[in-house]
Amino acid sequence: MSPVTDLQTVLDSEIKEWHFHIYFHQHNAEEHQAALELRDAVLRLRRDGAFIAVPLWRVNMEPIGPHPVGSYEIWCPAESFSSVFSYLALNRGDLSVLIHPLTREQRTDHEVRNAWIGCPYPLDLTKLPVKSDEIPLQYPSLKLGYSSTAPKLSIEDRNRIGASVEKILKGEKEAARAPPVEDL
């Protein structure tokens, strides 16, 4: 299967919300404490404006859903994804973090579209629906992610930005060149 390259299709399918699941062995007091300290740090940093991330209030002390060990979830809009990813990559300690997008295809999100920081854990995907009718919006009151009200760049604006980047990179020896625009 070839990757999608139609600009409108790519823009329409962009993932706008993500989950980070922090895993810990629920009977390991040291790991449990480390997980809670990381959660508190994320909450303080959110309060102070480092990024937008919303840990779910519940910390799962036993396996729940597809998650095989103790865990908690952090919701993150696309607008803060790189900041949250960076923070967790640098500060997770020995904890593992499952990252997956939020789309209508929950099983695929957890199984195929996932990523891990740290050691991966096997998931029980039988507990997830294959497809739901609606995108799983979280925290629409924030007006971020799928609920964003920010103006979008037009395709023409994106084409101009892309052309400008290509022109600048033309002088960079190590940068790969984009293929020429195809005539219609």
Secondary structure, DSSP 8 states (H G I E B T S, - for coil): ------HHHHHHT---EEEEEEEE-TT-HHHHHHHHHHHHHHHHHHHHTS---EE-S--BSS-BTTB-SEEEEEEEEGGGHHHHHHHHHHH-TT-EEEEEE-SS-HHHHHHTS-EEESS-----GGGS-S--SS-----GGG--GGG--S----HHHHHHHHHHHHHHHTT-TTS---------
